[in-house]
Amino acid sequence: MQIKRYIQHLHIELFIWPTALVLLYFMNPQASGAQSFCLLKHLGIPWCPGCGMGHSINYLLHGQWIASFKSHPLGPFAVGMLTYRTFQLGKLQVQTISELKNNIT
């Protein structure tokens, strides 16, 4: 029954953002007909304000700062925010788990 309590207090964002960054790291932006994570592109809408963000994040994670900024100027900001949010959620998750442990014993 204790495991159920831990699962109920998991922060799903803590798994989503690192997974997104890992997927973007392994994405190949130079491939022709490259996969796109853009919902608007899949819906057939030709313009998106975030167009190039995935490529920008990929370039940044591979240390290509100039290419990253050229793809989308907010890419480095997005990586910083996602990294910050991941650590913030990780800290919160550790606190939640320790509180659950203290309440059980």
C-alpha angles and dihedrals in degrees: 000000000000093000090057090057091051092049092049090056098048116121107228091201088065088068099035101058099047089045090052092050092049091049091048090049092057094042115110108220093183095059115109111246089013120191114264129208090196112120092197091055090052089051090054097251106144099207130052128173089223093050108142095018093115092049090047092053091047092052092046093050088053092050096253097134099169094048088047093054092045092053093052126342093217095055095096090047090052092051090049092050094046091048092048092048091049092053091044091053092044091055091047091049092052090050092048093050093048090050090051090050092050092049093050097051 
